[in-house]
Amino acid sequence: MAGKTACPIVTMSTLATIAVVLTVVLTSCGSSAVTGPGGALGGPARHGAVPSISTKTVPPTTTSTLPPTTTTTTTEQPGWTVVSTEKIGVAIDERTVTEPNGGLVTVIRFRSGFVRFGLHVGSQDPPVGSATIPSDGRSSIGPDEAPVLLAAFNGGFKMASGAGGFELDGQILSPLLPGMASLVIDTDGSARIGVWGLGLPLPGEQVASVRQNLAPLVTGGVTSPSVGDPASWGSMLGPGPAVPRSGLGQDTQGDILYAAGMSLVPADLATALVEAGAVNAMELDINPEWVQADAAPTAGTPLSALIPGQNRPADQYELGWTRDFITVLATH
């Protein structure tokens, strides 16, 4: 019609071509569909919603190897030498000191929470009577303890000396005496040193074993008033008063401290334990044949003697012994 511009005719084929072109453009922009609240292209959209096209470039995925983590933390303390380690750190360490009298004292520290303890009878002492002795309490280290064994050390005087009582696995082998220094081992293997009937046992404490020996060597961080009288601390073999001696204490952290030397007077032993942090302590056995401590670098490995000059071989408690002794076992 003259004076008017004719409208272009849009055919179905033209619409199809436009749709293909639009799809190609959108795909090249990183999206195969335009989406909105209503869904894909051509779907119903919520009123007012504006579909968006993502142009974000996703970086390629890379594979990296991280170094393995470890839970082992070996904490060494100045002045102490590591003896044994466990999966989570130092279980046993030691220090050697020379006391004013010239006595060389080895102090071995068993870290609280890293070890547990077991009391054993000897083949000759204490007398067991009709008691049932468990496999982990007999005169040689048993198969259940061997894989977790870290250390072992001597017990106390013979029962006939009257130095105190003995309980093993809930069975009284010799009556426990009030006022005596005591090593108390609970059913979970934890240990404490104190005076029986004076703070021990604790109310409700699940006691498994007790080893008593003499009056306390140290109480509340103070050495016994009789520490200067060697005759009060056992019968000595040889001229004395400096003979092989051993003792056991506990510090404020709950660590158990074993101390020994082959030529000591009682004051040497007490002083070395207090200097190492002992709050309470007791004397253990004395004289050449009975003072010994042995330890392994890791659980289940061969033991080595720790007390310079000790008479007994490092595997004595594994082979079997006539007197009582204590094992130290890994907890992890």
C-alpha positions as CSV (number, residue, x, y, z in Angstrom):
1,M,0.0,0.0,0.0
2,A,1.4,3.4,-1.1
3,G,2.8,5.5,1.8
4,K,3.2,2.6,4.2
5,T,6.2,0.4,4.9
6,A,5.5,-3.3,4.6
7,C,6.1,-5.4,7.8
8,P,8.5,-8.2,7.4
9,I,7.0,-11.6,7.5
10,V,8.6,-13.9,10.2
11,T,8.3,-17.5,9.3
12,M,8.6,-20.6,11.6
13,S,12.0,-21.4,10.0
14,T,13.3,-18.0,10.9
15,L,12.2,-18.5,14.6
16,A,14.0,-21.9,14.6
17,T,17.1,-20.3,13.3
18,I,17.1,-17.6,16.0
19,A,16.6,-20.2,18.7
20,V,19.6,-22.2,17.5
21,V,21.8,-19.1,17.4
22,L,20.7,-18.1,20.9
23,T,21.5,-21.5,22.2
24,V,25.0,-21.4,20.7
25,V,25.7,-18.0,22.2
26,L,24.6,-19.1,25.6
27,T,26.6,-22.2,25.5
28,S,29.8,-20.3,24.5
29,C,29.2,-18.1,27.6
30,G,29.5,-21.1,29.9
31,S,25.9,-22.1,30.3
32,S,23.8,-24.5,28.4
33,A,20.6,-23.0,29.6
34,V,19.3,-19.9,31.1
35,T,17.8,-20.7,34.5
36,G,15.7,-18.8,36.9
37,P,13.3,-19.6,39.6
38,G,11.1,-21.3,37.0
39,G,13.7,-23.6,35.6
40,A,15.3,-23.9,32.1
41,L,14.9,-21.7,29.1
42,G,11.3,-21.6,27.9
43,G,10.0,-22.6,31.4
44,P,7.7,-20.4,33.4
45,A,9.6,-17.8,35.5
46,R,8.4,-16.2,38.7
47,H,7.1,-12.7,38.1
48,G,10.0,-10.2,38.4
49,A,12.7,-12.8,38.4
50,V,15.6,-12.1,36.1
51,P,17.4,-15.1,34.9
52,S,21.2,-14.8,35.0
53,I,24.0,-16.3,33.1
54,S,27.1,-17.4,35.0
55,T,30.3,-16.3,33.4
56,K,32.5,-17.5,36.4
57,T,35.5,-19.5,35.3
58,V,36.1,-22.6,37.5
59,P,39.8,-23.2,37.9
60,P,41.0,-26.7,37.0
61,T,41.1,-29.3,39.8
62,T,44.6,-30.1,41.0
63,T,45.8,-33.0,43.2
64,S,48.3,-32.4,46.0
65,T,49.8,-34.7,48.6
66,L,49.9,-33.3,52.2
67,P,52.5,-34.4,54.6
68,P,51.2,-37.0,57.1
69,T,50.3,-35.7,60.5
70,T,51.5,-37.3,63.7
71,T,50.4,-37.5,67.3
72,T,53.8,-38.3,68.7
73,T,55.1,-35.4,70.8
74,T,58.4,-36.1,72.5
75,T,58.8,-33.6,75.3
76,E,62.2,-33.5,76.8
77,Q,63.0,-31.6,79.9
78,P,66.3,-29.9,80.5
79,G,68.4,-31.9,83.0
80,W,66.6,-35.2,82.1
81,T,67.6,-37.8,79.5
82,V,64.9,-39.7,77.6
83,V,64.9,-43.5,78.4
84,S,61.7,-44.8,76.9
85,T,59.1,-43.3,74.4
86,E,55.6,-44.3,73.7
87,K,53.3,-43.4,70.8
88,I,52.3,-40.1,72.3
89,G,55.6,-39.0,73.8
90,V,58.2,-39.6,76.5
91,A,57.2,-42.3,79.0
92,I,60.4,-42.6,81.0
93,D,63.3,-40.3,81.6
94,E,66.2,-40.2,84.0
95,R,68.8,-38.0,85.7
96,T,72.0,-38.7,87.6
97,V,73.1,-36.6,90.6
98,T,76.0,-36.8,92.9
99,E,75.1,-36.1,96.6
100,P,77.4,-34.2,99.0
101,N,78.4,-37.6,100.5
102,G,79.7,-38.6,97.1
103,G,76.9,-41.0,96.4
104,L,75.9,-41.3,92.7
105,V,72.1,-41.5,92.5
106,T,70.1,-42.4,89.4
107,V,66.6,-41.0,89.4
108,I,64.1,-42.6,86.9
109,R,60.8,-40.8,86.3
110,F,57.7,-42.7,85.1
111,R,55.4,-40.1,83.5
112,S,51.8,-40.1,84.8
113,G,49.3,-41.1,82.2
114,F,51.9,-42.7,79.9
115,V,52.5,-45.8,82.0
116,R,50.7,-48.2,84.4
117,F,52.2,-50.5,87.1
118,G,52.0,-54.1,88.1
119,L,53.1,-55.7,91.3
120,H,54.7,-59.2,91.2
121,V,55.5,-61.8,93.9
122,G,58.8,-63.5,94.0
123,S,59.3,-67.3,93.9
124,Q,60.3,-67.2,97.6
125,D,58.9,-64.0,99.0
126,P,56.3,-62.9,99.9
127,P,54.7,-66.2,101.0
128,V,51.5,-66.6,99.0
129,G,49.7,-69.3,101.0
130,S,46.4,-70.3,99.3
131,A,46.2,-67.1,97.3
132,T,45.5,-67.3,93.5
133,I,48.3,-65.5,91.8
134,P,47.3,-64.0,88.4
135,S,49.6,-64.5,85.4
136,D,50.6,-60.8,85.5
137,G,51.6,-61.1,89.1
138,R,53.9,-64.1,89.2
139,S,57.6,-64.4,89.8
140,S,58.5,-63.8,86.1
141,I,57.0,-61.4,83.6
142,G,54.2,-63.1,81.7
143,P,53.2,-63.1,78.1
144,D,50.5,-60.6,78.5
145,E,52.9,-58.0,79.9
146,A,55.8,-58.7,77.6
147,P,54.6,-56.8,74.5
148,V,53.9,-53.6,76.5
149,L,56.8,-53.8,79.0
150,L,58.8,-50.6,79.4
151,A,60.6,-51.2,82.6
152,A,60.9,-53.2,85.9
153,F,62.4,-52.5,89.3
154,N,62.9,-54.1,92.7
155,G,60.4,-54.2,95.5
156,G,60.9,-54.0,99.2
157,F,62.2,-56.0,102.2
158,K,61.3,-59.6,102.9
159,M,58.0,-60.0,104.8
160,A,59.8,-61.6,107.7
161,S,61.5,-58.2,108.5
162,G,58.1,-56.8,109.6
163,A,58.6,-53.7,107.4
164,G,55.0,-53.7,106.2
165,G,52.2,-55.7,104.4
166,F,51.5,-56.9,100.9
167,E,48.3,-57.0,98.9
168,L,48.1,-58.5,95.4
169,D,45.1,-58.3,93.1
170,G,42.8,-57.7,96.1
171,Q,44.3,-60.6,98.1
172,I,46.1,-59.8,101.4
173,L,49.3,-61.8,101.5
174,S,50.6,-60.0,104.6
175,P,48.5,-57.7,106.8
176,L,48.7,-54.0,105.8
177,L,49.9,-51.8,108.7
178,P,48.8,-48.2,109.4
179,G,51.5,-45.6,109.3
180,M,53.7,-47.5,106.8
181,A,54.8,-45.9,103.6
182,S,52.9,-47.6,100.8
183,L,52.9,-48.0,97.0
184,V,49.3,-48.3,96.1
185,I,48.3,-49.6,92.6
186,D,44.7,-49.2,91.5
187,T,42.8,-51.5,89.2
188,D,43.5,-49.2,86.2
189,G,47.3,-49.5,86.9
190,S,47.8,-46.0,88.2
191,A,49.9,-45.6,91.3
192,R,50.5,-43.4,94.2
193,I,52.9,-43.1,97.2
194,G,51.7,-42.2,100.7
195,V,51.1,-43.4,104.2
196,W,48.5,-46.1,104.8
197,G,45.7,-44.9,107.0
198,L,46.8,-41.3,106.5
199,G,45.3,-40.2,103.2
200,L,45.5,-43.7,101.7
201,P,43.5,-45.3,100.4
202,L,41.3,-42.5,99.1
203,P,37.6,-42.7,99.7
204,G,36.2,-45.1,97.1
205,E,39.6,-45.9,95.6
206,Q,39.6,-49.1,93.6
207,V,42.8,-50.6,95.1
208,A,44.3,-53.7,93.4
209,S,47.7,-54.0,95.1
210,V,49.7,-52.5,97.9
211,R,53.4,-52.8,98.7
212,Q,54.5,-51.4,102.1
213,N,58.0,-50.8,103.3
214,L,59.1,-49.0,106.5
215,A,58.0,-45.6,107.7
216,P,58.0,-42.8,105.1
217,L,61.3,-41.5,103.8
218,V,59.8,-38.2,102.7
219,T,56.4,-36.7,103.7
220,G,55.1,-33.4,102.3
221,G,58.5,-32.7,100.7
222,V,60.3,-33.0,104.0
223,T,62.8,-35.9,104.7
224,S,62.3,-38.1,107.7
225,P,63.8,-36.9,111.0
226,S,65.5,-40.3,111.3
227,V,67.2,-40.1,107.8
228,G,70.5,-39.6,109.5
229,D,70.3,-42.9,111.3
230,P,71.2,-45.7,108.8
231,A,70.2,-48.4,111.2
232,S,66.6,-47.3,111.0
233,W,66.5,-48.1,107.3
234,G,67.4,-51.8,107.1
235,S,70.1,-54.3,107.9
236,M,73.2,-53.5,105.8
237,L,75.5,-56.1,104.2
238,G,79.1,-55.0,104.4
239,P,80.6,-52.2,106.5
240,G,78.0,-49.6,105.7
241,P,76.5,-47.2,106.1
242,A,76.8,-46.5,102.3
243,V,75.3,-49.6,100.6
244,P,73.2,-50.2,97.6
245,R,69.8,-48.5,98.2
246,S,66.6,-47.8,96.3
247,G,63.5,-45.8,96.9
248,L,60.2,-44.7,95.3
249,G,58.5,-41.3,95.4
250,Q,55.8,-39.3,93.7
251,D,55.8,-35.6,92.6
252,T,53.0,-33.1,92.3
253,Q,52.3,-34.1,88.7
254,G,51.6,-37.7,89.7
255,D,54.8,-39.0,88.2
256,I,56.4,-41.9,90.0
257,L,60.2,-41.5,90.8
258,Y,62.5,-44.4,91.3
259,A,65.9,-43.6,92.8
260,A,68.9,-45.9,93.4
261,G,72.6,-46.2,93.7
262,M,75.2,-48.7,94.7
263,S,76.8,-46.7,97.5
264,L,74.3,-44.5,99.3
265,V,73.3,-43.5,102.8
266,P,69.6,-42.9,103.5
267,A,70.0,-39.1,103.3
268,D,71.4,-39.4,99.7
269,L,68.3,-41.3,98.6
270,A,65.9,-38.9,100.3
271,T,67.7,-35.7,99.1
272,A,67.8,-37.0,95.5
273,L,64.1,-37.7,95.5
274,V,63.2,-34.4,97.0
275,E,65.4,-32.5,94.5
276,A,63.6,-34.4,91.7
277,G,60.3,-33.2,93.0
278,A,59.1,-35.9,95.3
279,V,56.5,-34.9,97.8
280,N,56.1,-38.4,99.3
281,A,58.7,-41.2,99.2
282,M,59.5,-44.6,100.6
283,E,62.6,-46.7,100.8
284,L,62.6,-50.0,98.9
285,D,65.1,-52.8,99.1
286,I,68.8,-52.3,99.9
287,N,72.1,-54.3,99.5
288,P,73.9,-55.6,96.4
289,E,71.7,-58.5,95.2
290,W,68.4,-56.7,95.3
291,V,68.8,-53.2,93.9
292,Q,68.1,-53.1,90.2
293,A,66.1,-51.2,87.5
294,D,65.9,-52.0,83.8
295,A,64.1,-50.3,80.9
296,A,63.5,-50.6,77.2
297,P,63.6,-47.8,74.6
298,T,60.1,-48.8,73.4
299,A,57.5,-51.2,74.6
300,G,58.4,-54.9,74.1
301,T,62.0,-54.3,73.1
302,P,65.0,-55.7,75.1
303,L,65.6,-54.2,78.6
304,S,68.9,-52.6,79.6
305,A,70.3,-52.0,83.1
306,L,69.8,-48.5,84.4
307,I,71.7,-48.5,87.7
308,P,75.5,-48.3,87.1
309,G,77.1,-51.3,88.9
310,Q,73.9,-53.2,89.6
311,N,74.5,-57.0,90.1
312,R,71.6,-58.5,88.4
313,P,71.2,-58.9,84.6
314,A,68.7,-56.7,82.8
315,D,66.4,-59.7,82.0
316,Q,66.3,-61.0,85.5
317,Y,62.6,-60.3,86.0
318,E,61.8,-61.8,82.6
319,L,63.6,-65.0,83.6
320,G,62.1,-65.0,87.1
321,W,63.2,-63.8,90.5
322,T,63.0,-64.8,94.1
323,R,61.7,-61.5,95.5
324,D,58.9,-59.2,94.6
325,F,59.2,-56.5,91.9
326,I,57.2,-54.0,89.9
327,T,56.6,-53.8,86.2
328,V,56.0,-50.6,84.2
329,L,53.8,-51.0,81.2
330,A,52.9,-48.7,78.2
331,T,49.3,-47.4,78.3
332,H,49.1,-46.5,74.5
